[in-house]
């Protein structure tokens, strides 16, 4: 049975938005939307997971509590490990994951994600 005690990791979710730079131009970059506690689940089995590991990409399954914010996550967002890095000159130095799958329908209590490290966003 999954519970709040399993949510050991702090993650941030970013959405790509248009942002003005110092010269007044618009650029598209990831902007943090919110942070949540998450559980990382072993992602064993499956051909896609095995193939990704052979290519040097880390695939994780992640579980976060379902709420109005977490149900807005889509595959064009990214997830960051909020404990592992910091912003240096507006660049995140920690681990960043591309969101590959979002399941907000299977369980009313949880949103399940499949995320991948080591791929360009």
C-alpha positions, 0 to 999 in steps of 0.5 A: 500500500502506497502512502505519504511516507514513500514520498521521499524526494522533492521534485519541481515541475517546469513548463516551457513558456515565453520569457522576456530577456534583458533586450526585450526579446522573447525566448522559450524556456522552462519555468517552474510551476510548482514543487511536490514530494514524490516517490521513485519506483523501480522501473524494471522490465519492459523492452523500452526501459531495457533499450533506454538503459542500453543507450545510457538513459535513466528511466524512472517511474514516479508517483506524486499525489493527485491534485489540481496542479499535478493533473496539469502535467503533460509530456512537454513539461520537465521534472527536476530533482529539487534537492540535487542542484541549484540555478547558476546564471539561470541554468539548472545544475542538477538532474533534469528529466524529460516526462515521457508518460503521464497517467492521471486517470488510473488512480484518483489518489496518485499521478504516475509519470515515466521520466527519462534522464539523459535526453535533450528537452 
